[in-house]
């Protein structure tokens, strides 16, 4: 069976997974939100092979998720910075983190929660709500008809 080209499908999940869905790419994004910006920092923190890191960073730059700029205080080095498009992946990373907190640890294991710097408290669980504030459950959703991205909502 051949894998369909993500760019040829109307599925936003498939297109997103095609861009950021492998282990190393997601871990690079996690670290990019946490602070590392230089190749050597990513390499050291992740323990990833240099050729794999180079490939994933190049893909993220090509996709417009990261950009490079001169590293502070080191003209010969480049820093990798999240673009606005990259920062829009924050909810994805938080959702993965929060799922892991609930399902990938035993009750007695320790982990480092993500803290809101303003309040000093761990982030509240990410949930989806309607304009009236009521929660939306998975069984309350359905796929709509095909329409261009950015078109007004029907109905």
C-alpha positions, 0 to 999 in steps of 0.5 A: 500500500502506498502512503498518500501525499499529505499535500494531496489530502484534505485532512489537516491532521495528516498534513500536520503529522507530515510536517511535525509528527516524528519523535525527534521533530516533536522533541526539538519543538518541545525544547524550542519552547523551553529555551535552547536555540543553538544546534549544540544545545539541541544536540546535547539536550536530546542526545540526537545524532548530528545528521538527524538533528540537522535534517529535522532542523532544516525541515522545520526551517523549510516549513517556516516553523523555525527561522535562523538568525545570528546567535547572540555573542557568536557571529559564526553560529546560528540560533533557531527561533520559533516563527509565529507559525511555530509558536502556533504549535504551542497547543499541540505540544501542551496537549501531548505533555498533558496527555503524558502527565495523565497516561504515561506515568505511574502515580508515584513517578515525578516529572517537571510540570510546565509552570505559568510564569505569571501565576507560578502554577502548573498550566490548567488542563487544555480543554476546548469550549464553546463560546458559552464556555461549555466543554466540547467532548469528542462525541459531540464533534463531526467532520464538516463539508469541504470548504476553503481554509478561511471561509466563513463558518456556515450556519 
